């Protein structure tokens, strides 16, 4: 046991003291914090840029233009940098004669867009908005909603309905979505699920590949031959897995504490972003976050350790690791299906497959708490698979760690499993 502890200490201290670990551990919480602070600062300091719209109109419909101006102003009431100017073209004069001057102003940056309202616009199926930045979907949406609202009201009024009654009948209803606990839901659960899911996915992958590379480096430098003169192959593999796993656990502990602090900060009124509320992270969710990372790490790190023992170079390792990597990529591919229905047959099946459950089951827990028996069964299956993977990898590791040169074939690996 002392020898295993010595290996764990060596693997742990070597990585924890590295600059990459320190930078990654500190930088991640700072990035999380920036997602809260930066939007608040942008909103607080009026981060929206100037937007100058010109309405080129020849409608001769005063009520339409008045209502459109009201809707445009109302949709941008919080932005003092949004201005609307009206360019009225008299009847008999062509609208096209005004376009070149407006195009020139737009090219010079004096205006951002102009909207063309020709005569008889109430009978037309489309109007033209010429914009300098056609990818500005936010302002395009505001203008589209305003013009549709104004024209719809005028059409109904022209049909004999009272304009005030039309507006009252056409007023929109704000759909307030709440979770089963009665908390307002504006997409924060999905953001939280994907954010934590990506952290689990990336860290399992990185630490698993780190185990494989560590094995390959020791084989290439022949350090492993010295180590095996003092410890057994299984002890070496176990020490490496536990040491690097503790590195990941240390990083997760820092992130978990940071997440709790950031979640508390985000709940403060000063950081409210309109109707959107930043997601809060419960202690139970943090527990499953760490648990499924650990289980996923030990499963995939064991497999990667076996791959590292089979090959003698980084190039061979990159090819041999593809099947193992695909196992953790598959549940990410199906994440959208899990998002749509966390309790569907597909979602439940994926979360029960041990190679997929660190990602699939954790995503289900984030979105909608599964029955306790399903969580317990997935953990039980994961533990059983980890034991099987350790047994399999130990047999491969015992011979493969000292193999150099040609990569073994599948029949050779089968013989290792049979005779060791």
C-alpha positions as CSV (number, residue, x, y, z in Angstrom):
1,X,0.0,0.0,0.0
2,X,2.9,2.4,0.7
3,X,4.1,1.9,-2.8
4,X,0.7,2.7,-4.3
5,X,0.5,5.8,-2.1
6,X,4.0,6.9,-3.3
7,X,2.8,6.6,-6.9
8,X,-0.4,8.5,-6.1
9,X,1.6,11.3,-4.5
10,X,3.9,11.5,-7.4
11,X,1.2,11.7,-10.0
12,X,-0.8,14.1,-8.0
13,X,1.9,16.6,-7.0
14,X,3.5,16.6,-10.5
15,X,0.2,17.7,-12.1
16,X,-1.1,20.0,-9.4
17,X,2.1,22.0,-9.4
18,X,2.0,22.5,-13.2
19,X,1.1,25.9,-14.6
20,X,-1.6,24.4,-16.8
21,X,-3.5,23.1,-13.8
22,X,-3.3,26.3,-11.9
23,X,-4.3,28.4,-14.9
24,X,-7.2,26.1,-15.9
25,X,-8.5,25.8,-12.3
26,X,-8.5,29.6,-11.7
27,X,-9.5,30.6,-15.2
28,X,-12.7,28.5,-15.4
29,X,-14.4,30.2,-12.4
30,X,-13.4,33.6,-13.8
31,X,-15.0,32.7,-17.1
32,X,-18.1,31.7,-15.3
33,X,-18.1,34.9,-13.4
34,X,-17.6,36.9,-16.6
35,X,-20.9,35.5,-18.0
36,X,-22.6,37.3,-15.1
37,X,-20.6,40.5,-14.7
38,X,-20.0,41.4,-18.3
39,X,-23.7,41.5,-19.4
40,X,-24.6,43.5,-16.4
41,X,-21.8,46.1,-17.1
42,X,-22.9,46.2,-20.8
43,X,-26.5,46.8,-19.9
44,X,-25.7,49.2,-17.1
45,X,-23.5,51.4,-19.3
46,X,-25.8,51.4,-22.3
47,X,-23.8,49.0,-24.4
48,X,-26.2,49.1,-27.3
49,X,-24.8,51.0,-30.3
50,X,-26.5,53.8,-32.2
51,X,-29.3,52.7,-34.6
52,X,-30.7,55.2,-37.0
53,X,-33.7,54.2,-39.0
54,X,-35.3,56.2,-41.8
55,X,-38.9,55.5,-42.9
56,X,-39.4,56.4,-46.5
57,X,-43.2,56.6,-46.8
58,X,-45.8,57.7,-49.4
59,X,-48.8,56.1,-47.8
60,X,-50.8,59.3,-47.1
61,X,-52.2,57.4,-44.1
62,X,-51.6,59.5,-41.0
63,X,-53.0,56.9,-38.6
64,X,-50.8,54.2,-40.0
65,X,-47.6,56.3,-39.7
66,X,-48.6,57.5,-36.2
67,X,-49.3,54.0,-35.0
68,X,-46.0,52.6,-36.6
69,X,-44.1,55.4,-34.9
70,X,-45.7,54.5,-31.5
71,X,-44.8,50.8,-32.0
72,X,-41.3,51.5,-33.0
73,X,-40.8,53.8,-30.1
74,X,-42.4,51.4,-27.6
75,X,-40.3,48.5,-28.7
76,X,-37.1,50.5,-28.1
77,X,-38.2,52.5,-25.1
78,X,-35.1,51.3,-23.1
79,X,-32.7,52.4,-25.8
80,X,-31.9,56.2,-26.0
81,X,-29.6,55.4,-29.0
82,X,-32.4,54.2,-31.3
83,X,-33.8,57.0,-33.5
84,X,-36.5,57.0,-36.2
85,X,-36.7,59.7,-38.8
86,X,-39.5,60.1,-41.3
87,X,-39.0,61.0,-44.9
88,X,-42.4,61.8,-46.5
89,X,-42.5,61.6,-50.3
90,X,-45.3,63.6,-51.9
91,X,-47.9,61.9,-54.1
92,X,-46.7,62.0,-57.7
93,X,-43.0,61.9,-56.9
94,X,-41.2,58.5,-57.3
95,X,-40.0,56.7,-54.2
96,X,-37.0,55.5,-56.3
97,X,-35.7,59.1,-56.6
98,X,-35.0,59.2,-52.9
99,X,-33.3,55.8,-52.7
100,X,-29.8,56.8,-54.0
101,X,-29.4,59.5,-51.4
102,X,-30.4,57.1,-48.6
103,X,-28.1,54.4,-49.9
104,X,-25.3,56.9,-49.9
105,X,-26.0,57.9,-46.3
106,X,-26.1,54.2,-45.3
107,X,-22.7,53.5,-47.0
108,X,-21.2,56.5,-45.1
109,X,-22.6,55.2,-41.8
110,X,-25.0,58.1,-41.2
111,X,-28.0,55.7,-41.1
112,X,-28.3,52.0,-40.4
113,X,-31.4,51.2,-42.4
114,X,-34.4,52.6,-44.2
115,X,-37.9,51.2,-44.4
116,X,-40.0,51.8,-47.6
117,X,-43.7,52.2,-47.2
118,X,-45.2,52.8,-50.7
119,X,-48.7,54.0,-51.5
120,X,-51.3,51.3,-50.9
121,X,-49.1,49.4,-48.5
122,X,-52.2,48.1,-46.7
123,X,-53.0,46.0,-49.8
124,X,-49.5,44.7,-50.3
125,X,-48.0,41.4,-49.0
126,X,-44.5,42.8,-48.4
127,X,-42.5,45.9,-47.6
128,X,-38.8,46.5,-48.1
129,X,-36.2,47.2,-45.4
130,X,-32.7,48.0,-46.7
131,X,-30.1,47.6,-44.0
132,X,-26.4,48.0,-43.8
133,X,-26.1,45.0,-41.5
134,X,-28.5,42.4,-42.7
135,X,-27.4,40.0,-39.8
136,X,-28.8,42.4,-37.1
137,X,-31.7,40.1,-36.3
138,X,-32.6,42.0,-33.1
139,X,-33.5,45.3,-34.8
140,X,-34.9,43.5,-37.8
141,X,-37.3,41.6,-35.5
142,X,-38.4,44.9,-33.8
143,X,-39.1,46.6,-37.1
144,X,-40.9,43.6,-38.5
145,X,-43.2,43.3,-35.4
146,X,-43.9,47.0,-35.5
147,X,-44.8,47.1,-39.2
148,X,-47.0,44.0,-38.9
149,X,-48.8,45.3,-35.9
150,X,-49.5,48.7,-37.4
151,X,-50.7,47.3,-40.8
152,X,-52.9,44.7,-39.1
153,X,-54.6,47.3,-36.9
154,X,-55.2,49.6,-39.9
155,X,-56.6,46.8,-42.0
156,X,-59.0,45.8,-39.3
157,X,-59.9,49.5,-38.7
158,X,-60.6,49.9,-42.4
159,X,-63.0,47.0,-42.2
160,X,-65.0,49.0,-39.7
161,X,-63.7,47.9,-36.3
162,X,-62.7,50.5,-33.6
163,X,-58.9,50.9,-33.5
164,X,-58.8,50.8,-29.7
165,X,-60.9,47.6,-29.6
166,X,-58.6,46.1,-32.3
167,X,-55.5,46.8,-30.1
168,X,-57.2,45.4,-27.1
169,X,-58.2,42.2,-28.9
170,X,-54.8,41.9,-30.6
171,X,-52.7,42.4,-27.4
172,X,-50.2,39.6,-26.9
173,X,-50.1,37.3,-23.9
174,X,-46.8,36.8,-22.1
175,X,-46.4,33.1,-21.5
176,X,-44.9,32.6,-18.0
177,X,-43.2,29.2,-17.8
178,X,-42.6,27.8,-14.3
179,X,-40.9,24.6,-13.2
180,X,-42.7,22.1,-10.8
181,X,-41.3,24.1,-7.8
182,X,-43.1,27.3,-9.0
183,X,-39.8,29.0,-10.1
184,X,-39.8,31.1,-13.3
185,X,-38.1,29.3,-16.2
186,X,-36.6,31.3,-19.0
187,X,-34.1,28.7,-20.3
188,X,-31.7,28.8,-17.4
189,X,-32.1,25.1,-16.7
190,X,-31.0,24.2,-20.2
191,X,-28.0,26.5,-20.0
192,X,-27.0,25.0,-16.6
193,X,-27.5,21.4,-18.0
194,X,-25.4,22.0,-21.1
195,X,-22.7,24.0,-19.1
196,X,-22.2,21.3,-16.5
197,X,-22.5,18.5,-19.1
198,X,-19.7,20.0,-21.2
199,X,-17.5,20.3,-18.2
200,X,-18.0,16.6,-17.4
201,X,-17.5,15.6,-21.0
202,X,-14.3,17.6,-21.5
203,X,-12.7,16.8,-18.2
204,X,-13.3,13.0,-18.5
205,X,-11.8,13.2,-22.0
206,X,-8.8,15.3,-21.0
207,X,-7.9,13.3,-17.8
208,X,-8.5,10.0,-19.6
209,X,-6.2,11.0,-22.4
210,X,-3.8,12.3,-19.8
211,X,-3.5,8.8,-18.3
212,X,-2.8,7.3,-21.7
213,X,-0.1,9.8,-22.5
214,X,1.5,9.3,-19.1
215,X,1.7,5.6,-19.8
216,X,3.2,6.1,-23.3
217,X,5.8,8.7,-22.0
218,X,6.9,6.2,-19.3
219,X,7.3,3.5,-21.9
220,X,9.2,5.7,-24.3
221,X,11.6,6.9,-21.6
222,X,12.0,3.4,-20.1
223,X,11.1,4.8,-16.6
224,X,8.5,2.1,-16.4
225,X,11.2,-0.6,-16.3
226,X,12.7,1.0,-13.2
227,X,9.2,1.4,-11.6
228,X,8.3,-2.2,-12.2
229,X,11.4,-3.4,-10.4
230,X,9.8,-2.0,-7.2
231,X,6.0,-2.4,-7.8
232,X,3.7,-4.7,-9.5
233,X,2.0,-3.6,-12.8
234,X,-1.4,-3.5,-11.2
235,X,-0.1,-1.3,-8.4
236,X,1.5,1.1,-10.9
237,X,-1.8,1.3,-12.9
238,X,-3.9,1.8,-9.8
239,X,-1.6,4.5,-8.4
240,X,-1.7,6.3,-11.7
241,X,-5.5,6.2,-11.9
242,X,-6.0,7.4,-8.3
243,X,-3.4,10.1,-8.5
244,X,-4.7,11.7,-11.7
245,X,-8.3,11.2,-10.4
246,X,-7.4,13.2,-7.3
247,X,-6.1,15.9,-9.5
248,X,-9.5,16.1,-11.2
249,X,-11.3,15.9,-7.9
250,X,-9.2,18.8,-6.6
251,X,-10.1,20.9,-9.6
252,X,-13.8,20.0,-9.3
253,X,-13.8,21.0,-5.6
254,X,-12.5,24.5,-6.5
255,X,-15.1,24.7,-9.3
256,X,-17.9,23.5,-7.0
257,X,-17.1,26.1,-4.4
258,X,-16.8,28.8,-7.1
259,X,-20.2,27.7,-8.6
260,X,-21.9,28.1,-5.3
261,X,-20.5,31.5,-4.8
262,X,-21.3,32.6,-8.3
263,X,-24.9,31.1,-8.0
264,X,-25.4,33.2,-4.9
265,X,-24.0,36.3,-6.5
266,X,-26.2,35.8,-9.6
267,X,-29.3,35.7,-7.4
268,X,-28.7,39.2,-6.2
269,X,-31.1,41.9,-7.5
270,X,-28.2,43.9,-8.9
271,X,-27.4,41.1,-11.3
272,X,-31.0,40.6,-12.6
273,X,-31.1,40.6,-16.4
274,X,-34.6,41.6,-17.2
275,X,-36.9,38.5,-17.2
276,X,-34.0,36.2,-17.3
277,X,-32.8,34.7,-14.0
278,X,-29.4,33.1,-13.7
279,X,-29.7,29.4,-12.8
280,X,-29.0,28.4,-9.2
281,X,-27.0,25.2,-8.4
282,X,-28.2,23.0,-5.6
283,X,-26.0,20.9,-3.3
284,X,-27.6,17.7,-4.6
285,X,-26.8,18.7,-8.2
286,X,-23.2,19.4,-7.2
287,X,-23.0,16.0,-5.6
288,X,-24.1,14.2,-8.7
289,X,-21.8,16.5,-10.8
290,X,-18.8,15.2,-8.8
291,X,-20.1,11.7,-8.6
292,X,-20.6,11.1,-12.3
293,X,-17.3,12.8,-13.1
294,X,-15.5,10.4,-10.8
295,X,-17.4,7.3,-12.1
296,X,-16.9,8.4,-15.7
297,X,-13.2,9.2,-15.1
298,X,-12.4,5.8,-13.6
299,X,-14.2,4.0,-16.4
300,X,-12.6,5.9,-19.2
301,X,-9.2,6.4,-17.6
302,X,-8.9,2.6,-17.1
303,X,-9.7,2.1,-20.8
304,X,-7.2,4.7,-21.8
305,X,-4.6,3.2,-19.6
306,X,-5.1,-0.1,-21.4
307,X,-4.7,1.7,-24.7
308,X,-1.5,3.4,-23.5
309,X,-0.1,0.0,-22.5
310,X,-0.8,-1.4,-26.0
311,X,1.1,1.3,-28.0
312,X,4.6,2.7,-28.0
313,X,4.1,6.1,-29.6
314,X,1.7,9.1,-29.6
315,X,0.8,8.4,-33.2
316,X,-0.4,4.9,-32.5
317,X,-2.1,6.1,-29.4
318,X,-4.2,8.6,-31.3
319,X,-5.5,5.8,-33.6
320,X,-6.1,3.3,-30.9
321,X,-8.0,5.7,-28.7
322,X,-10.7,6.5,-31.3
323,X,-13.1,3.6,-30.3
324,X,-12.8,4.7,-26.6
325,X,-13.4,8.3,-27.5
326,X,-16.4,7.5,-29.6
327,X,-18.1,5.9,-26.5
328,X,-18.2,9.2,-24.7
329,X,-19.0,11.2,-27.9
330,X,-22.2,9.1,-28.7
331,X,-24.3,10.5,-25.7
332,X,-23.3,14.0,-26.7
333,X,-24.7,13.4,-30.2
334,X,-28.0,12.3,-28.6
335,X,-28.1,15.2,-26.1
336,X,-30.7,17.1,-28.1
337,X,-33.1,14.1,-27.9
338,X,-32.5,13.9,-24.1
339,X,-33.2,17.6,-23.9
340,X,-36.6,17.3,-25.7
341,X,-37.8,14.4,-23.5
342,X,-35.6,13.3,-20.6
343,X,-37.9,10.5,-19.7
344,X,-38.3,9.0,-23.2
345,X,-37.4,5.3,-23.8
346,X,-34.3,6.5,-25.7
347,X,-33.2,8.8,-22.9
348,X,-33.7,6.1,-20.2
349,X,-31.9,3.5,-22.3
350,X,-28.9,5.7,-22.9
351,X,-28.6,6.7,-19.3
352,X,-28.5,3.0,-18.3
353,X,-25.7,2.0,-20.6
354,X,-22.6,2.4,-18.4
355,X,-20.4,3.9,-21.1
356,X,-23.0,6.6,-21.7
357,X,-24.5,7.2,-18.3
358,X,-21.9,9.7,-17.0
359,X,-23.2,12.1,-19.7
360,X,-26.8,10.9,-20.3
361,X,-27.9,10.3,-16.7
362,X,-26.3,13.5,-15.5
363,X,-28.1,15.5,-18.2
364,X,-31.4,13.9,-17.2
365,X,-30.8,14.8,-13.5
366,X,-30.2,18.5,-14.5
367,X,-33.3,18.7,-16.6
368,X,-35.8,16.5,-14.7
369,X,-35.0,14.4,-11.7
370,X,-35.3,10.7,-12.7
371,X,-36.8,8.1,-10.3
372,X,-34.3,7.2,-7.6
373,X,-34.2,3.6,-8.7
374,X,-32.9,4.6,-12.2
375,X,-30.1,6.7,-10.7
376,X,-29.2,3.9,-8.3
377,X,-29.2,1.3,-11.1
378,X,-27.0,3.5,-13.4
379,X,-24.5,3.9,-10.6
380,X,-24.5,0.2,-9.8
381,X,-24.0,-0.7,-13.5
382,X,-21.2,1.9,-13.7
383,X,-19.4,0.4,-10.7
384,X,-19.7,-3.1,-12.1
385,X,-18.4,-1.9,-15.5
386,X,-15.5,-0.1,-13.8
387,X,-14.5,-3.3,-12.0
388,X,-14.7,-5.2,-15.2
389,X,-12.6,-2.6,-17.0
390,X,-10.0,-2.6,-14.3
391,X,-9.7,-6.4,-14.5
392,X,-9.4,-6.2,-18.3
393,X,-7.0,-3.3,-18.3
394,X,-4.8,-4.9,-15.6
395,X,-4.3,-8.0,-17.7
396,X,-3.4,-5.9,-20.8
397,X,-1.3,-3.6,-18.7
398,X,0.7,-6.4,-17.1
399,X,2.2,-7.5,-20.5
400,X,1.7,-4.5,-22.7
401,X,3.6,-2.0,-20.4
402,X,6.8,-3.7,-21.3
403,X,6.0,-4.3,-25.0
404,X,7.9,-2.1,-27.5
405,X,7.9,-1.7,-31.2
406,X,5.1,-3.4,-33.2
407,X,1.6,-2.8,-32.0
408,X,-0.1,-6.1,-30.9
409,X,-2.9,-7.6,-33.0
410,X,-6.3,-8.6,-31.6
411,X,-5.4,-12.3,-31.5
412,X,-2.3,-11.4,-29.5
413,X,-4.3,-9.3,-27.0
414,X,-6.8,-12.2,-26.7
415,X,-3.9,-14.5,-25.8
416,X,-2.7,-12.0,-23.1
417,X,-6.2,-12.1,-21.6
418,X,-6.2,-15.9,-21.7
419,X,-2.8,-16.7,-20.2
420,X,-2.2,-13.9,-17.7
